[in-house]
């Protein structure tokens, strides 16, 4: 479509090619005009204003979408439109589609579930009629495998790490023009790494075998030999382990059910605290009976293993009748827990198909035995850079603090941005402010509105506009919403004890659980181990700490003796009030805690779209 074409002026045309509008501007300047003439400059300015209006809208696919914080931030730029999302959680799916549009959740053909491990992205690409030159993929693979909290668990690695590789597979099969991956800030830590897995002949392509790593590494190998500690014990004999030369020789765990293992560890801690173990209720009695049944059904020809099982059997049988105080008998429990933990960790390596070269058992200082698995490992971020560069992307990783992007929360997240071009340099967005948004800026206008406790008969016409509300509230949180509407302003119906704790912390200007008197801590089995984020009272004059599931952590309002509402937590995450959460109360709190802050996502999107437009301009000029 030619708008005009006059000698000595400008030729301005818009060509529609391959499903997108391509703007072509050519100068035809004769001897009467030059580029600095007023008329030419005016026309140039007007044409670029038209160009700005015709900029491409990019299609967005959100993997591990959750409630949709990433998508929401991207759509706030008005340059991205969600065309599909992958999310397996029912309540989060409902929230996502309520806020982004119906029928956006992508289900696998195999089972009709939005399970990323079952989705064929090559087929999806055709089904959605995706043009790779205007498609962007974003997502935050679940991060349990990398989180610092994982160090407290009784397992070595997390199957969720595999989901990072599913993100890689999606990029490989769709090859979008750009992508953004979000994760915990510790993702680049030396402590958190991937382990090389066995080559799987059933898969058309894997993303962690030696073959794959060699293909993307070229001459520079990104993996190296490593060891995974399986057990360190002062009680178990070396002879129990030396017969295991390979992982396949190790039998399966004696007790495998997590709740039964937890009960055995609880008994051990209970004795360490009070020198006695007794059953507190029928539930514990039933669990002991289940453990005894598991012990009876376990078949082993190893005399040492038989003795370990027999000793625990005797202890638990006695425990069903009377409390146990014998230190010697408790040692049988400790021995069993250590050996079964070794078996559990070996089973995890098998389940995760880790390439294990051998098992090594050594005595350290002739005092205790250490058993390790010899494996290959590699840094996660180095791998991601290598694999995406191999796919043809320019990538930039880094850690961003949400408080630098107008989010009223200090939340540091790992971000990796990629664009399918080798011709441009990219970087993550610079901070937008050095004056962080505070909790007061975000939620003080809600202080006078008492949260409701239930969704049944919830009255949503409760908002009262305050003249002193912050510009953030007036210009952002309350944008595009009817004056009196306030959704999700619901909190927990706290018990009398919890209310008493809230009141005590408020009156003493306390900070958290550790500000309470010993009397109010007594219901906790070990109060000293309670994290500082439990019963955290927010400070109006600072950004919030990293928002988690504030219901589980019992976060408290800065000035009120009550729990934060879902809406208040959502505000701290920078969700606008028009964004409505669905599901049970605990599910909504969890969705908020898991989300990427939309304002952080918006800053990333604005940066990314500059590079995508630059690629379009380069392509148009060729």
PEZIFEN-V173649 format. One line per field, one symbol per residue. ss: DSSP state (~ for helix, > for strand, _ for the rest). psi: psi as a letter, one per 40 degrees, with the letter a starting at -180 (. if undefined). burial: 1 if it has 9 or more other ideal C-beta (glycine too) atoms within 8 Angstrom, else 0. Layout:
ss=???
psi=???
burial=???
This chain:
ss=_>>>_____>>>>>>>>__>>>>>>>>__________~~~~~~~~~~~~~~~~____>>>>>>_____~~~~~~~~___>>>>>>>___~~~~~~~~~~~____>__________~~~__~~~~~~~____~~~>>>>>________~~~~~________~~~~~~~~~~~~~~___>>>>>>>~~~~____>>>_>____________~~~~~~~~_____>>>>>>>>>>>____~~~______~~~________~~~~~~~~~~~~~~~~~__>____~~~~~~~~~~~~~~~~_____~~~~~~~~~~~~~~~~~____>__~~~~~~~~~~~~~~~~~~~~~~~~~__>_>>>>>>>>>___>>>>>>>>>>>>~~~~~~~~~~~___>>>>>>>>~~~~___>__>>>>>>>>___________________~~~~~~~~_____>________>_________~~~~~~~_______>____>_____~~~~~~~~~~~~_____~~~__~~~~_____~~~_______>______>___________>______>__~~~~~~~____________~~~~~~~~~~___~~~~~~~~~~~~~~~~~~~~~~~~_
psi=hhdighheaihhihhhhfeihhhhhhhghaeeiieeiddddddddddddddddeihhihhhhifdadfddddddddefeihheiihhdhdddddddddeeiifdhhiiddeeighdeehhdddddddefhheefhhhiighhedeeiddddeifidihdeddddddddddddddfidiihhiaidedeiddhiiihiihhedidhifeiddddddddbdhheiiiihhhdihhedhidedddehdideehiiidhdhddddddddddddddddefihihdidddddddddddddddehhhehdddddddddddddddddddiihehdddddddddddddddddddddddddefhhhdiihhihhffdihhhihhaiiihdddddddddddeeihihiihihdeefehfhhhhihhhiiigieeiiiiiiiieiegihiddddedeedehhiieidhfhhegehhhhdeiiddddecdehfiidehhifghaigiiddddddddddddefidadeeiiddeedehdgddehieehfhhihdeiiiihhageddefiiideigiiiidddddddefhieehhiiaidddddddddeihhddddddddddddddddddddddde.
burial=0000000011110100000101001001000010000001101100100110000111111111111111111111101101111110001111111011000111110000011100101001100101111111111110111110010000001001111111111111111111111111011100011111100100000101110110011000011001110110000101011001001001000110000110111011111000011000000110111111011000000001110110111111111100010000111111111111111111111101011100111011000111111111111111111111101011111011011111111111111111111001010110001001111111111110101000000000011000001101110011001000111111100100011111111100010110110001100000100100111111010011001011101111110011111111111111111011101011111111101111111111111110111111010100
